[in-house]
Amino acid sequence: MTGTLADRVIFITGARSGIGRATADAARRAGAHVVGADIDGLETMADLDLALALDVSDPDAMTAAVEQILKTFGRIDGLVTCAGLSLTGSATDMALDDWHKALAVNLTGTMLAARAVLPAMVAAGNGAIVTLASIYGMTGSPGNTPYNVTKGGVLQLTRSLAADYGAAGIRVNTISPGFIETPMTTMLQGESPMRSAFINMHLLKRAGRAEEVAKTAIFLLSDDASFITGANIPVDGGFSAAQVILV
Ligand SMILES: NC(=O)c1ccc[n+]([C@@H]2O[C@H](COP(=O)([O-])OP(=O)(O)OC[C@H]3O[C@@H](n4cnc5c(N)ncnc54)[C@H](O)[C@@H]3O)[C@@H](O)[C@H]2O)c1
């Protein structure tokens, strides 16, 4: 198959829905062999080249998943870590379980996926990893402590991975989406003052689509991004570029 990812093996976590699913579809269109993993919903990934049930926060399950990918395809060229949870609350009112869960899935889960694929990428002398952070990894937001903290951590994890593995030919970049219409943001579906205010903070005055994030992921995975590593690419309709005054 032709395309910017022709015959590459791309592993996508959180591939059942939203940005992960759109990235899986875009990777297939770009010619890749796509492995999707998610905590459930295997049947919704049945059209992919390999679908795995996986809790990204489980180190043994992650190791087993990557072993299965290597056994099936012989290599892993790219990883996109889309698995994530939105958990809210301030330090005094959040459930402590939510704090631990957000750290386990959003941050540790991203690290475990990278840690599992890196030995094969290093042995091959190349590879590309794309992590999913958020506008809320770059700025604070009220009542969103577990999410903000873990996404800030993903940004630093990405830079740390880029620093440690660049010499081995591995590129590691992150995407920081703004408001994207996916199952994660169903609470913002339908007209509401909250939705209008949030959209107004995006300079393009609209929500983004999962496909718009997926296209950036495909670019970062591809040789078109061959001199880009350690970067944070906001796909946020300008949210992070200006502070919009709400009146
Ligand atoms: N939608 C947005 O507005 C937005 C904005 C910024 C960042 N993001 C980030 O983009 C990524 C994808 O989000 P989305 O909007 O597509 O959300 P989504 O809820 O549609 O997809 C997330 C997927 O992760 C899976 N998942 C959750 N916990 C898991 C676990 N322990 N193991 C394996 N899979 C697990 C879910 O089942 C789901 O399929 C997330 O990291 C999210 O934080 C989304």
PDBQT file of the ligand as one rigid body, heavy atoms in Angstrom, charges set to zero:
ROOT
HETATM    1  N1  LIG A 301     -11.491  15.457  23.389  1.00  0.00    +0.000 N 
HETATM    2  C1  LIG A 301     -10.801  16.507  23.808  1.00  0.00    +0.000 C 
HETATM    3  O1  LIG A 301     -11.317  17.647  23.836  1.00  0.00    +0.000 OA
HETATM    4  C2  LIG A 301      -9.364  16.347  24.250  1.00  0.00    +0.000 A 
HETATM    5  C3  LIG A 301      -8.654  17.524  24.515  1.00  0.00    +0.000 A 
HETATM    6  C4  LIG A 301      -7.338  17.421  24.943  1.00  0.00    +0.000 A 
HETATM    7  C5  LIG A 301      -6.743  16.182  25.069  1.00  0.00    +0.000 A 
HETATM    8  N2  LIG A 301      -7.455  15.058  24.797  1.00  0.00    +0.000 N 
HETATM    9  C6  LIG A 301      -6.771  13.780  24.990  1.00  0.00    +0.000 C 
HETATM   10  O2  LIG A 301      -6.818  12.999  23.832  1.00  0.00    +0.000 OA
HETATM   11  C7  LIG A 301      -6.808  11.615  24.192  1.00  0.00    +0.000 C 
HETATM   12  C8  LIG A 301      -7.961  10.915  23.497  1.00  0.00    +0.000 C 
HETATM   13  O3  LIG A 301      -9.171  11.460  24.031  1.00  0.00    +0.000 OA
HETATM   14  P1  LIG A 301     -10.571  11.391  23.277  1.00  0.00    +0.000 P 
HETATM   15  O4  LIG A 301     -11.133  12.747  23.289  1.00  0.00    +0.000 OA
HETATM   16  O5  LIG A 301     -10.444  10.642  21.997  1.00  0.00    +0.000 OA
HETATM   17  O6  LIG A 301     -11.386  10.557  24.374  1.00  0.00    +0.000 OA
HETATM   18  P2  LIG A 301     -12.195   9.180  24.274  1.00  0.00    +0.000 P 
HETATM   19  O7  LIG A 301     -12.818   9.036  25.612  1.00  0.00    +0.000 OA
HETATM   20  O8  LIG A 301     -13.048   9.145  23.072  1.00  0.00    +0.000 OA
HETATM   21  O9  LIG A 301     -11.032   8.104  24.083  1.00  0.00    +0.000 OA
HETATM   22  C9  LIG A 301     -10.201   7.688  25.117  1.00  0.00    +0.000 C 
HETATM   23  C10 LIG A 301     -10.063   6.184  25.013  1.00  0.00    +0.000 C 
HETATM   24  O10 LIG A 301      -9.161   5.750  26.040  1.00  0.00    +0.000 OA
HETATM   25  C11 LIG A 301      -9.659   4.504  26.505  1.00  0.00    +0.000 C 
HETATM   26  N3  LIG A 301      -9.140   4.218  27.842  1.00  0.00    +0.000 N 
HETATM   27  C12 LIG A 301      -9.462   4.818  29.001  1.00  0.00    +0.000 A 
HETATM   28  N4  LIG A 301      -8.803   4.244  30.015  1.00  0.00    +0.000 NA
HETATM   29  C13 LIG A 301      -8.051   3.258  29.484  1.00  0.00    +0.000 A 
HETATM   30  C14 LIG A 301      -7.145   2.306  30.026  1.00  0.00    +0.000 A 
HETATM   31  N5  LIG A 301      -6.905   2.239  31.361  1.00  0.00    +0.000 N 
HETATM   32  N6  LIG A 301      -6.528   1.453  29.193  1.00  0.00    +0.000 NA
HETATM   33  C15 LIG A 301      -6.793   1.482  27.862  1.00  0.00    +0.000 A 
HETATM   34  N7  LIG A 301      -7.636   2.350  27.285  1.00  0.00    +0.000 NA
HETATM   35  C16 LIG A 301      -8.262   3.231  28.101  1.00  0.00    +0.000 A 
HETATM   36  C17 LIG A 301     -11.178   4.672  26.508  1.00  0.00    +0.000 C 
HETATM   37  O11 LIG A 301     -11.856   3.434  26.575  1.00  0.00    +0.000 OA
HETATM   38  C18 LIG A 301     -11.394   5.437  25.218  1.00  0.00    +0.000 C 
HETATM   39  O12 LIG A 301     -11.639   4.575  24.130  1.00  0.00    +0.000 OA
HETATM   40  C19 LIG A 301      -6.899  11.558  25.725  1.00  0.00    +0.000 C 
HETATM   41  O13 LIG A 301      -5.629  11.376  26.273  1.00  0.00    +0.000 OA
HETATM   42  C20 LIG A 301      -7.419  12.935  26.069  1.00  0.00    +0.000 C 
HETATM   43  O14 LIG A 301      -7.035  13.339  27.376  1.00  0.00    +0.000 OA
HETATM   44  C21 LIG A 301      -8.750  15.111  24.390  1.00  0.00    +0.000 A 
ENDROOT
TORSDOF 0
